[in-house]
Amino acid sequence: MLASKTPVSLHHRIVAAGQRRRCVGGSERKPQGRHFTQALESLWRYSPRIPPLPAAAATGRDAKSSWEPPVLENAAFEEYYKVQQIVHKEEWDAFMSVLRTPLPATFRINACCQFYKDICSKLENDFRRYLESEVSSEYGEDAIRPLPWYPGNLAWHLNFSRKELRKNQALESFHEFLKHESEVGNITRQEAVSMVPPLFLNVQPDHHILDMCASPGSKTFQLLEMIHQSKEPGLLPGALVMANDLYVQRCDLLIHNTKRMCTANLIVTNHEAQNFPDCSLANDYSEAYKDTCKPQGLEFDRILCDVPCSGDGTIRKGHEMWRKWNSGMGNQLHLLQVNIAMRGIALLKVGGRMVYSTCSMNPVENEAVVAELLRRSGNSVELLDVSSELPELVRRPGLSTWKVQDRGSWFQTHDDVPHDRKNLVLPSMFPSSNGTEESHTMRGDVEVNIDNRSSFLRNCNIEETSKINHDTDGLSINSNKKLDCTSNILNSKFPLHRCMRIVPHDQDSGAFFIAVLHKLSPLNGCQIQGTKIQHPLAKGIIVQPQKEHEPETRLYETILTRQQNNVSKVVDAAEVLGRQQNLSIDNQTSNDNSTEVEMVFNDVESSRAESGDMQLQKQSRWKGVDPVLFFKDEVVIKSIISFFGIKESFPLQGHLVTRSTDNARRIYYVSKSVKKILELNGEVGEQLKIVSLGIKMFESHRSKDCCSCAYRLSYEGLSLLLPYVSKRILYASPLDFHRLLQYRSINFAHFVDARFGEEAASLMPGCCVVVLLEGHKHVDSICKDPSTIAIVCWRGKGTMNVMVSPPDRKDLLERMAYRFGLKACTEED
């Protein structure tokens, strides 16, 4: 095998080269055999050889005494945050001590998954007891426990890190459990503080939600869980989630992670967040609000604005941050963060809520950004006090004073900044205020001294304990220095204490910043247009906007890495000038699972073969992205409806889409809300660059079994369609259902229940559904029960073949074992 003959570094280069071939539409260009082999030989022949080990090392490879642990020190980091006073001086040692310890592992259960109750029961009754008995001496009695602030005990905290989870033999079975459940979408392994922002969005069943910087997708998955939990049984939710990311490779990862949800209410787009299209049909901004009953473009009820940041709040997850951190990281990202958030506010409906968040502790990326949003938005936006929500979450109020550091020098106001640095150190980075006191009403009667400010109080009513000095926003400044008053918008003092800071030593977590904004009225035209321009003081620099479909022309200088769930969000230093750069990541989406029976159906397809080798009737506006087309072949749709007996109550017409114009191999189903977005996007000339949407419902097959329908059901869409299917359904006993999953292909005569084998043999060749018949459930109602277990099969000439991916089969076998005590057979059996 290649991996065994090739040096590790070379192997990664080859893998990376193969991954870069991946297309946006989910296809992969196959290497041209002879040329690919020659390329590998060339790489091998001319690659530097690994030097031989020194004699001493060769004879004593176990000489681990030479290894030194990483240095978890950074003097600049400590100086910076001591000056910023993000924690009280009495807490500093405890704060730093926790930062130097590994981050505990956490995960979240998907309450919408079919086996949610089984997973909770297994955690409570099996693993919790096992871990308490086996590792309590090493990790404490509560080695695994629910996070008290997360609703429904759906999120769990472990007293050990992900590294310890991998290496400790006593935790091996639990580790395998987590890996498997995560693979099939039953749980999501996610940092605890990362779960917080979506909870403050207060998502409702009919909301349209935008996740502006979505990859790797854990928060997007969380939002999808929320809208599906709120739906009525048997119906699709009226809500939708639009998940966006700038980088194509990160969109691939986002698609891979959200695919586990199997939802028809998701659209994945590929845009710069600060230039996200509004798909407006209006000629100008005033006209956009002329008819409030009929929106003239994209508007969202809820927006999650989790912006790219320096990421020093994740310093417990890896050692690299200690070495790389510097104060300039936050300064370089500040303007990009402001522009992304302002674009979010422009896209937000009046009455809507936007959550701005970062995994940074830097006030330049946090409170300074929120203050600038309030300045630019005028009275159109307010900062909400949400201290009464999630009462068990320990959070601290936002800072009301901070300083800005540039090249080792500290500045209190923008006037102090040297002239040659004023274009990079912006007025919006400072806590100075330029408005009047009346714009924001402060409720509460308690005065707080700035030296004993309420940012060190926990879980108190922030609104009632944070009436800060309004003259300087609680900031003690040099009276000889005047605050900058050149900003376009003059606003009031801002109640930044309503922001939330999560610090690591409060609840043994990472650090996070969250602010909840509420839109009170539409932005005026200047405010909307201002979301895309640079700061007035940067007028000496001309920035040419880059085309999103030509990313190879983007310039970059210094790469900064933000890690979230082991995936880097990469931004560059030149982003302060509005430029972006391409990001390559090691993690790529895996190919779609192939079917189990190759003789029935070849599930491997290439979107290039679908769109590039045909004479297309319509080309996508976006280079490299297949168009999204409504599937309107009446003959095919009627044959599908007739073959599977799909009831009229399930709307197929107008809800089926494909990514190819001829011989569509995959047909996707979209919800009513997604359908409306697609229609709007068509009217405005495809402003949205859509890379994925909907749920795969039907797939073409190449069987020679004389099947009258050219399409088969997809297992991904079965749970949605099953209550409306009236034909080609077989009901199997637990034993026969288990045997099908175990052996994948069974002769009709070999079923335990002879009647089931006869029914299968009498069925016409083609796709069918096999439903697990549990207990005394009536056949007429079993398909309408959300807890019903069913699989897609193919009735061949003499066998019944399971068409379910290996991870899903393994998951179903484990459920069978848990519910019925049916163990998996060995190869000998």
C-alpha positions in Angstrom: 0.0 0.0 0.0 1.1 3.5 -0.6 1.1 4.6 3.0 3.4 1.8 4.0 6.0 2.5 1.3 6.0 6.3 1.4 7.5 8.6 4.0 4.9 10.2 6.2 5.6 13.7 4.9 5.4 12.6 1.3 2.2 10.6 2.0 0.5 13.7 3.3 1.6 15.6 0.2 0.1 13.0 -2.0 -3.2 12.9 0.0 -3.4 16.7 0.0 -2.9 16.7 -3.7 -5.7 14.2 -4.2 -8.0 16.2 -1.9 -7.4 19.4 -3.8 -9.0 17.7 -6.8 -12.3 17.6 -5.0 -15.0 19.6 -6.8 -17.5 21.9 -5.1 -20.5 19.8 -6.2 -19.2 16.8 -4.2 -17.4 15.0 -7.1 -13.8 14.0 -7.4 -11.7 13.8 -10.5 -10.2 10.4 -10.8 -6.5 10.3 -11.4 -5.4 9.3 -14.9 -3.8 5.9 -14.1 -0.4 6.0 -15.9 0.2 9.7 -15.3 -0.8 9.4 -11.7 1.6 6.5 -11.2 4.4 8.4 -12.9 3.7 11.4 -10.6 4.0 9.2 -7.5 7.2 7.7 -8.8 8.6 11.1 -9.4 7.7 12.3 -6.0 9.3 9.3 -4.5 12.4 9.5 -6.5 13.2 13.2 -6.0 11.9 13.6 -2.4 14.5 14.1 0.3 15.3 10.9 2.1 14.8 10.6 5.8 18.3 10.7 7.3 19.4 7.7 9.4 19.1 7.9 13.2 22.3 8.8 15.1 24.0 5.8 16.7 23.0 6.8 20.1 19.4 7.3 19.1 19.3 4.0 17.2 20.5 2.0 20.1 18.3 3.8 22.6 15.1 4.7 21.0 13.4 4.7 24.3 15.5 7.5 25.5 12.5 9.7 26.2 14.4 11.6 28.8 15.5 14.0 26.0 11.8 15.0 25.4 10.8 18.2 27.0 7.1 19.2 27.6 5.9 22.3 25.7 6.4 25.6 27.4 3.0 27.0 28.4 4.3 30.5 28.8 3.9 33.7 26.9 5.0 36.9 28.7 3.2 39.1 26.2 0.0 37.2 26.7 0.1 37.6 30.4 1.0 41.3 30.3 -1.7 42.1 27.8 -4.6 40.5 29.7 -3.3 41.8 33.1 -3.5 45.3 31.6 -7.0 44.6 30.2 -8.1 43.3 33.6 -10.3 40.6 32.2 -10.2 38.9 35.6 -9.6 40.4 39.0 -6.0 40.4 40.2 -6.9 38.0 43.1 -8.1 35.5 40.4 -5.1 35.8 38.1 -3.2 32.8 39.4 -6.3 30.5 39.3 -7.1 31.8 35.8 -3.6 31.1 34.4 -3.4 27.7 36.2 -6.6 26.5 34.4 -5.3 27.8 31.1 -2.4 25.5 31.4 -4.5 22.4 31.9 -6.1 20.3 29.0 -9.6 21.2 28.0 -12.2 18.6 29.2 -14.0 16.8 26.4 -17.7 17.6 26.0 -20.4 16.4 23.6 -24.1 17.0 22.9 -26.9 14.5 22.2 -29.1 15.1 19.2 -32.6 15.1 20.6 -34.1 14.7 17.1 -32.3 11.4 16.5 -34.5 8.3 16.4 -32.6 6.6 19.2 -32.3 9.6 21.5 -33.8 7.7 24.5 -31.6 4.7 24.0 -28.5 6.9 24.0 -29.5 8.7 27.2 -30.3 5.4 28.9 -27.0 4.0 27.9 -25.1 7.0 29.2 -27.0 7.1 32.5 -27.2 3.4 33.3 -24.1 1.9 31.6 -21.2 4.3 31.0 -21.8 6.6 33.9 -21.7 3.7 36.4 -18.8 2.1 34.6 -16.7 5.2 34.6 -17.4 6.0 38.3 -16.2 2.5 39.2 -13.2 2.3 36.9 -11.7 5.8 36.7 -13.1 7.7 39.7 -9.8 7.6 41.5 -8.1 9.2 38.5 -10.7 11.6 37.3 -13.0 12.0 40.3 -16.5 10.7 41.1 -18.3 12.8 38.5 -16.1 11.6 35.6 -19.0 12.2 33.3 -22.0 14.5 34.1 -24.5 16.6 32.3 -23.8 20.3 31.9 -26.2 21.9 34.3 -27.0 24.9 32.1 -27.8 23.1 28.9 -31.6 22.4 28.5 -32.8 18.8 28.9 -29.5 17.3 30.0 -28.5 17.0 26.4 -24.9 18.2 26.8 -22.3 16.2 28.8 -19.0 17.1 30.4 -16.1 14.7 30.9 -13.3 15.1 33.4 -10.7 14.1 30.9 -9.4 15.6 27.7 -9.9 14.1 24.2 -6.2 13.0 24.2 -6.7 11.2 27.5 -9.9 9.7 26.1 -7.9 8.2 23.2 -5.0 6.9 25.1 -6.5 5.5 28.4 -7.3 1.8 28.0 -10.0 2.0 30.6 -11.9 4.5 28.4 -11.6 2.6 25.2 -15.1 1.3 25.0 -16.5 4.7 25.9 -14.3 6.3 23.2 -15.6 3.8 20.6 -19.1 4.6 21.6 -18.6 8.4 21.1 -16.9 7.9 17.8 -19.6 5.7 16.4 -22.5 7.8 17.7 -20.8 10.9 16.3 -20.4 9.3 12.9 -24.1 8.5 12.5 -25.2 11.9 13.8 -26.6 10.9 17.2 -24.2 13.0 19.1 -21.9 16.0 18.3 -18.5 16.3 19.9 -18.3 20.0 20.6 -16.6 22.4 23.1 -19.0 23.4 25.9 -18.7 27.2 25.3 -19.3 26.7 21.6 -22.8 25.4 22.4 -23.8 28.6 24.1 -24.4 31.2 21.3 -27.2 29.3 19.6 -29.1 29.0 22.9 -29.4 32.8 23.1 -31.0 33.1 19.6 -34.4 31.9 21.0 -35.2 30.0 17.8 -38.9 29.6 16.9 -40.6 27.0 14.6 -41.0 29.4 11.6 -37.7 31.3 11.8 -35.3 31.8 8.9 -31.8 31.5 10.4 -28.5 32.6 8.9 -25.2 31.2 10.2 -22.7 33.6 8.6 -19.4 31.8 9.3 -20.7 28.3 9.8 -17.9 25.8 9.2 -17.1 23.2 10.7 -20.8 23.1 11.4 -21.3 22.1 15.0 -23.4 25.3 15.7 -25.3 24.8 12.4 -26.1 21.3 13.5 -27.3 22.6 16.8 -29.6 25.1 15.0 -31.0 22.3 12.9 -31.8 20.3 16.0 -33.7 23.3 17.4 -35.9 23.8 14.4 -36.7 20.0 14.1 -37.5 19.7 17.8 -40.1 22.5 17.4 -41.9 20.9 14.5 -45.3 19.1 14.7 -45.0 15.3 14.5 -45.0 14.0 10.9 -44.5 17.5 9.3 -41.5 19.4 8.1 -40.6 22.5 10.1 -41.4 25.8 8.5 -38.0 27.2 9.5 -34.8 27.0 7.5 -31.1 27.3 8.2 -28.8 28.9 5.7 -25.1 28.1 6.6 -22.4 30.1 4.9 -18.6 29.9 4.7 -16.0 31.7 2.6 -13.8 28.7 1.8 -14.9 26.0 -0.6 -13.0 23.3 1.4 -14.6 24.4 4.6 -18.0 24.2 2.9 -17.2 20.6 2.1 -16.5 20.0 5.8 -19.7 21.8 6.7 -21.8 19.7 4.3 -20.2 16.5 5.6 -21.0 17.4 9.3 -24.6 18.6 8.7 -25.3 15.7 6.3 -25.8 13.5 9.4 -28.9 15.5 10.3 -30.8 14.4 7.1 -32.8 17.6 6.7 -34.6 19.2 3.9 -34.4 22.6 5.6 -30.7 23.5 5.0 -29.0 25.6 2.4 -25.1 25.8 2.3 -23.7 28.8 0.6 -20.1 30.0 -0.3 -19.7 33.8 0.1 -17.7 36.3 1.9 -19.8 37.0 5.0 -19.2 40.7 4.9 -20.6 40.8 1.3 -23.4 38.2 1.7 -26.0 38.9 -1.0 -29.4 40.2 0.0 -31.1 39.0 -3.2 -32.9 42.3 -3.3 -35.6 42.9 -5.9 -35.8 46.6 -4.9 -34.1 49.4 -6.8 -32.9 51.2 -3.7 -32.9 50.8 0.0 -36.0 52.9 0.7 -38.0 50.8 -1.8 -37.0 47.6 0.0 -39.3 48.5 2.9 -42.1 49.8 0.9 -44.2 46.6 1.1 -43.7 45.1 4.5 -46.0 42.2 3.7 -43.9 41.1 0.8 -40.1 41.1 1.5 -38.1 42.3 -1.5 -35.1 40.2 -0.7 -33.4 37.9 1.9 -34.2 38.7 5.5 -33.6 36.5 8.5 -35.4 36.3 11.9 -32.2 35.0 13.6 -28.5 35.4 12.7 -25.6 33.7 14.3 -22.5 35.8 13.7 -19.6 33.7 15.1 -16.8 35.6 13.4 -13.3 34.6 12.6 -11.1 35.6 15.5 -7.6 35.2 17.0 -9.0 32.2 19.0 -7.0 32.6 22.2 -10.0 31.4 24.1 -9.2 28.0 22.8 -5.7 28.0 24.2 -6.4 25.0 26.4 -7.0 22.8 23.3 -3.5 23.1 21.9 0.0 24.3 22.7 0.6 26.2 19.5 -1.3 29.2 20.7 1.1 29.8 23.6 3.9 30.2 21.1 2.1 32.1 18.3 0.0 34.6 20.3 0.6 38.3 19.9 -1.6 41.3 20.5 -1.6 42.2 16.8 -3.8 39.2 16.0 -6.9 40.9 17.3 -6.1 44.3 15.8 -5.8 42.8 12.4 -9.2 41.2 12.6 -11.2 44.0 14.2 -12.4 45.7 11.0 -13.3 42.4 9.3 -15.3 41.4 12.4 -17.2 44.8 12.3 -18.0 44.5 8.6 -19.3 40.9 9.0 -21.5 41.9 11.9 -22.8 45.0 10.2 -23.7 42.9 7.2 -25.6 40.6 9.6 -27.5 43.5 11.0 -28.5 44.7 7.5 -29.8 41.2 6.7 -31.7 40.9 10.0 -35.5 41.5 10.1 -36.9 44.2 12.3 -37.7 42.5 15.6 -35.1 39.9 14.9 -32.2 38.8 17.1 -28.5 38.5 16.2 -25.9 36.8 18.4 -22.3 38.1 17.9 -19.7 35.7 19.4 -16.0 34.9 19.3 -13.7 32.4 21.0 -11.3 35.3 21.9 -10.7 37.1 25.2 -9.5 40.3 23.4 -11.7 43.3 24.0 -10.6 44.7 20.6 -12.4 41.8 19.0 -15.3 41.8 21.5 -16.6 44.9 23.3 -14.9 47.2 20.7 -16.8 45.5 17.9 -20.1 45.6 19.7 -19.6 49.3 20.5 -18.9 50.1 16.9 -22.0 48.2 15.8 -24.1 50.3 18.1 -22.4 53.5 16.9 -23.0 52.7 13.2 -26.6 51.4 13.7 -27.8 54.4 15.7 -31.1 53.7 17.4 -31.9 50.9 15.0 -30.2 48.2 17.2 -30.1 47.6 20.9 -27.9 45.4 23.1 -30.1 43.0 25.0 -29.7 42.1 28.7 -30.1 38.3 28.7 -28.8 37.7 32.3 -32.1 35.9 33.2 -31.6 33.3 30.4 -29.7 30.1 31.2 -29.4 31.0 34.9 -27.0 28.2 35.6 -24.4 29.3 33.1 -21.7 31.2 34.9 -21.0 34.4 32.9 -19.5 37.8 33.6 -20.5 41.2 32.2 -18.6 42.7 29.4 -15.7 45.1 30.0 -16.4 48.9 30.0 -12.8 49.9 29.7 -9.7 48.6 27.8 -6.6 49.8 26.0 -5.2 49.1 22.6 -1.7 47.8 22.1 0.3 48.3 18.8 3.9 47.2 18.4 4.4 47.1 22.1 3.0 50.5 22.9 -0.2 51.1 24.8 -2.8 53.7 23.7 -5.8 55.0 25.6 -7.4 57.0 22.8 -6.9 57.2 19.0 -5.3 60.6 19.4 -2.4 58.9 21.1 -1.6 56.7 18.1 1.3 57.8 15.8 0.2 59.3 12.5 1.7 56.5 10.4 -0.3 53.9 12.3 -3.7 55.6 12.4 -4.9 53.7 9.3 -4.3 50.4 11.0 -5.1 51.3 14.6 -8.7 52.5 14.1 -10.9 54.8 16.4 -13.4 52.0 16.6 -10.9 49.9 18.6 -11.1 52.3 21.6 -13.8 52.4 24.3 -14.4 56.2 23.8 -17.9 57.3 23.2 -19.3 60.1 21.0 -23.0 60.3 21.8 -25.4 61.6 24.4 -26.7 60.0 27.4 -30.4 59.8 26.4 -30.2 57.3 23.6 -29.9 54.2 25.8 -32.0 54.1 29.0 -30.3 52.4 31.9 -32.6 50.6 34.3 -31.6 49.9 37.9 -30.5 51.9 40.9 -27.2 50.4 41.9 -24.0 52.4 41.3 -20.8 50.3 40.8 -17.3 51.5 41.4 -15.1 50.8 38.4 -12.4 49.4 40.7 -14.8 46.8 42.0 -16.8 46.4 38.8 -19.5 43.9 38.4 -17.5 41.9 35.8 -16.4 39.8 38.8 -19.9 39.1 39.9 -21.4 35.8 38.8 -25.0 35.0 37.8 -26.3 38.3 39.1 -28.8 40.6 37.3 -26.3 42.4 35.2 -28.8 45.2 34.3 -29.4 46.1 37.9 -25.8 46.1 39.0 -24.0 47.8 36.2 -25.1 51.5 36.0 -21.7 52.8 35.0 -20.5 56.4 34.9 -22.0 57.6 31.7 -19.6 60.5 31.1 -16.7 58.2 30.1 -18.5 54.9 30.0 -16.8 54.0 33.2 -13.4 54.8 31.8 -10.8 56.8 33.6 -8.9 58.8 31.0 -6.3 61.5 30.8 -8.1 64.8 31.0 -5.5 66.4 28.7 -6.5 64.0 25.9 -9.6 64.5 23.9 -11.6 61.5 22.7 -11.9 61.2 18.9 -15.2 62.7 17.7 -14.7 62.1 13.9 -17.1 59.1 13.6 -20.0 59.5 11.3 -22.6 58.4 13.8 -23.0 60.1 17.2 -24.5 57.8 19.7 -25.0 57.3 23.4 -22.8 55.5 25.9 -23.2 51.8 25.3 -24.2 49.4 28.0 -21.4 46.9 27.2 -21.9 45.2 30.6 -24.9 43.5 28.9 -22.3 41.5 26.9 -21.3 38.1 28.3 -17.8 36.8 29.0 -17.2 33.1 29.8 -13.8 32.6 31.5 -12.2 29.2 31.8 -11.8 28.9 35.6 -15.5 29.5 36.4 -16.8 26.2 35.0 -13.7 24.4 33.7 -14.2 25.4 30.1 -12.7 27.5 27.3 -13.2 31.2 27.0 -16.0 32.8 24.9 -17.6 36.2 24.3 -21.3 36.6 23.4 -23.5 39.7 22.7 -27.2 39.6 21.8 -28.4 42.3 19.6 -32.1 43.2 18.8 -33.1 45.1 15.7 -35.6 47.8 16.5 -36.0 49.5 13.1 -34.6 49.4 9.5 -31.2 50.8 8.9 -31.2 53.8 6.6 -29.5 53.7 3.2 -26.2 55.2 4.4 -26.0 52.7 7.3 -26.6 49.7 4.9 -24.1 51.0 2.4 -21.7 51.7 5.2 -21.5 48.0 6.0 -19.3 47.5 3.0 -16.9 50.5 3.3 -13.7 51.0 5.2 -13.3 53.3 8.1 -13.1 57.0 7.1 -9.5 57.3 8.3 -8.5 54.5 6.0 -9.5 56.6 2.9 -5.9 56.9 1.9 -5.9 53.2 1.1 -7.7 52.0 -2.0 -8.9 48.4 -1.7 -10.2 46.6 -4.7 -12.9 44.1 -3.8 -12.0 40.6 -4.9 -14.3 38.4 -6.9 -15.5 35.4 -5.0 -15.4 33.1 -8.0 -11.7 34.0 -8.5 -10.2 33.1 -5.1 -6.8 32.4 -6.7 -6.2 36.2 -7.1 -6.6 37.0 -3.5 -3.5 38.3 -1.7 -2.4 37.4 1.8 0.5 38.0 4.1 0.3 36.5 7.6 -1.9 33.5 8.3 -3.7 33.4 11.7 -5.4 30.2 12.8 -8.5 29.8 14.9 -9.2 26.3 16.0 -12.7 25.1 16.6 -13.5 21.4 16.9 -10.0 20.5 15.5 -10.6 22.5 12.4 -8.8 25.8 11.7 -10.6 28.9 10.7 -7.9 30.8 8.8 -7.8 34.5 8.3 -5.0 36.7 7.2 -3.4 39.9 8.4 -4.4 41.7 5.2 -8.1 41.2 6.1 -7.9 44.6 7.8 -7.8 45.9 4.2 -10.8 43.8 3.2 -8.8 41.0 1.5 -9.3 37.3 1.9 -7.2 34.3 1.2 -7.7 30.7 0.4 -7.6 28.0 3.1 -6.7 24.4 2.7 -7.6 22.0 5.4 -6.6 18.4 5.8 -10.1 17.2 6.7 -12.2 16.7 3.5 -15.7 15.4 3.1 -15.8 11.7 2.5 -17.4 10.3 -0.6 -21.0 9.5 -0.4 -21.6 6.0 1.0 -22.0 3.4 -1.7 -24.6 0.8 -1.6 -24.0 -2.6 -0.2 -24.8 -4.6 -3.3 -22.6 -3.6 -6.3 -24.3 -6.1 -8.6 -27.6 -4.2 -8.1 -26.5 -0.6 -8.2 -23.3 1.4 -8.7 -23.6 4.3 -6.3 -20.4 6.0 -7.2 -21.0 9.0 -9.4 -19.3 12.1 -10.6 -21.0 15.5 -10.8 -18.5 16.3 -13.6 -19.9 13.4 -15.6 -23.4 14.8 -14.9 -22.7 18.3 -16.0 -19.5 18.6 -17.9 -19.9 15.8 -20.4 -23.4 16.7 -21.4 -24.8 19.6 -23.4 -26.2 21.6 -20.6 -29.4 23.5 -21.0 -28.4 25.9 -18.3 -25.1 26.8 -16.8 -24.6 28.0 -13.2 -23.5 31.6 -12.8 -20.8 30.4 -10.4 -17.7 28.8 -11.9 -17.2 25.3 -10.7 -20.6 24.9 -9.2 -23.4 22.9 -10.7 -26.7 24.8 -11.1 -29.6 24.1 -8.8 -32.6 23.1 -11.0 -36.1 22.2 -10.2 -36.8 18.7 -11.3 -39.8 18.9 -13.6 -39.9 15.6 -15.5 -43.6 14.7 -15.1 -43.1 11.2 -16.5 -40.4 10.3 -14.0 -42.3 11.9 -11.1 -45.5 10.1 -11.9 -43.6 6.8 -12.2 -42.1 7.3 -8.8 -45.4 8.2 -7.2 -47.1 5.2 -8.8 -44.3 2.7 -8.0 -44.1 3.5 -4.3 -47.7 4.6 -3.8 -46.7 8.0 -2.5 -49.8 9.8 -1.1 -51.0 13.1 -2.4 -50.6 14.7 1.0 -46.9 14.6 0.5 -46.0 17.4 -1.9 -43.4 16.3 -4.5 -44.2 18.7 -7.3 -42.1 21.8 -7.0 -40.0 20.4 -4.1 -37.6 18.2 -6.1 -34.3 19.6 -7.3 -31.3 18.3 -9.0 -27.7 19.5 -9.8 -27.7 18.3 -13.5 -29.8 19.0 -16.5 -30.0 15.5 -18.1 -30.3 12.1 -16.7 -30.4 13.3 -13.1 -28.8 10.6 -11.0 -29.8 12.2 -7.6 -33.0 14.0 -6.8 -33.1 16.1 -3.7 -36.1 17.2 -1.7 -36.4 20.7 -0.2 -38.9 22.2 2.2 -41.4 24.9 1.4 -39.1 27.5 3.0 -36.1 26.4 1.0 -38.2 26.4 -2.2 -39.1 30.0 -1.8 -35.5 31.0 -1.4 -34.6 29.1 -4.6 -37.4 30.9 -6.5 -36.2 34.3 -5.2 -32.6 33.4 -6.1 -33.7 32.6 -9.6 -35.5 36.0 -9.9 -32.4 37.9 -8.9 -30.0 36.0 -11.3 -28.6 33.5 -8.9 -26.9 35.9 -6.5 -26.6 33.0 -4.0 -23.8 30.6 -4.6 -25.4 27.4 -3.4 -23.1 24.4 -2.9 -25.6 22.1 -1.2 -29.2 22.0 -0.2 -32.0 19.6 0.8 -32.0 15.9 1.5 -31.3 13.2 -1.0 -34.6 11.5 -1.7 -34.2 9.4 -4.9 -31.3 7.9 -6.8 -31.2 6.4 -10.3 -30.2 2.7 -10.6 -28.6 0.6 -13.3 -30.2 -2.7 -12.4 -31.1 -5.2 -15.1 -33.8 -6.8 -13.0 -36.6 -5.3 -15.2 -37.7 -2.7 -12.6 -40.4 -0.4 -13.9 -39.2 2.6 -12.0 -35.8 4.1 -12.9 -35.3 5.5 -9.3 -34.9 3.9 -5.9 -35.4 5.4 -2.5 -32.4 6.9 -0.6 -32.0 5.8 3.1 -31.3 9.4 4.0 -34.8 10.5 3.0 -36.6 7.4 4.1 -37.6 8.8 7.5 -39.3 11.8 5.9 -41.1 9.8 3.2 -42.1 6.6 5.0 -45.4 7.8 6.5 -46.6 8.6 3.0 -45.5 5.4 1.2 -48.3 2.8 0.7 -46.7 0.3 -1.7 -43.6 -2.0 -1.6 -43.4 -2.3 2.2 -42.5 -5.5 3.9 -42.8 -6.1 7.7 -40.1 -8.2 9.3 -39.7 -9.8 12.7 -36.8 -8.6 14.9 -34.9 -11.8 14.1 -35.2 -11.5 10.3 -34.6 -7.8 10.4 -31.4 -8.5 12.4 -30.3 -11.2 9.9 -30.8 -8.8 7.0 -28.6 -6.2 8.7 -26.0 -8.8 9.6 -25.7 -10.6 6.3 -26.7 -7.7 3.9 -28.0 -10.2 1.3 -30.3 -13.1 2.1 -31.9 -15.7 -0.2 -35.7 -15.7 0.1 -35.8 -19.3 1.4 -33.3 -18.5 4.2 -35.5 -16.2 6.3 -36.6 -17.5 9.7 -40.2 -16.4 9.0 -41.2 -18.4 5.9 -44.2 -16.0 5.3 -41.8 -13.0 5.1 -39.7 -14.9 2.6 -42.8 -15.7 0.5 -43.9 -12.1 0.6 -40.5 -10.9 -0.5 -40.4 -13.5 -3.4 -43.8 -12.4 -4.6 -42.7 -8.7 -4.8 -41.8 -7.3 -8.2 -38.1 -6.6 -8.6 -36.9 -3.2 -7.5 -36.5 -1.0 -4.5 -38.6 -1.7 -1.4 -38.8 -0.8 2.3 -38.5 -3.3 5.1 -40.0 -2.2 8.4 -39.2 -3.7 11.8 -42.3 -5.1 13.4 -42.0 -4.5 17.1 -44.3 -5.9 19.8 -48.0 -5.5 19.2 -47.9 -2.5 16.9 -50.5 -2.4 14.2 -49.3 -2.5 10.7 -51.6 0.4 9.6 -50.1 2.8 12.1 -46.5 1.6 12.4 -45.2 3.7 9.5 -46.6 6.9 11.0 -44.7 6.3 14.3 -41.5 8.4 14.4 -39.8 5.7 16.4 -40.3 3.1 13.7 -37.1 1.5 12.3 -37.0 0.8 8.6 -34.4 0.3 5.9 -34.2 0.5 2.1 -33.7 -2.8 0.4 -33.5 -4.1 -3.2 -35.6 -7.1 -4.2 -33.3 -8.9 -6.6 -33.8 -12.1 -8.7 -33.5 -14.4 -5.7 -32.3 -12.3 -2.8 -33.2 -9.4 -0.6 -30.3 -6.9 -0.4 -29.8 -4.2 2.2 -29.0 -0.7 0.8 -27.7 1.0 3.9 -24.2 2.4 4.6 -21.9 0.4 6.9 -22.0 3.0 9.8 -25.8 3.1 9.7 -26.0 -0.7 9.6 -23.7 -0.9 12.6 -25.9 1.6 14.4 -29.0 -0.4 13.7 -27.4 -3.6 14.8 -26.4 -2.0 18.1 -30.0 -0.8 18.7 -31.3 -4.3 18.0 -28.8 -5.7 20.5 -29.8 -3.1 23.1 -33.6 -3.5 22.6 -33.9 -7.3 21.8 -30.7 -8.8 23.1 -29.7 -9.9 19.6 -26.0 -10.1 19.3 -24.1 -9.7 16.1 -23.0 -13.1 14.6 -19.4 -13.9 14.1 -17.8 -14.8 10.8 -17.7 -18.5 11.9 -21.4 -18.4 12.7 
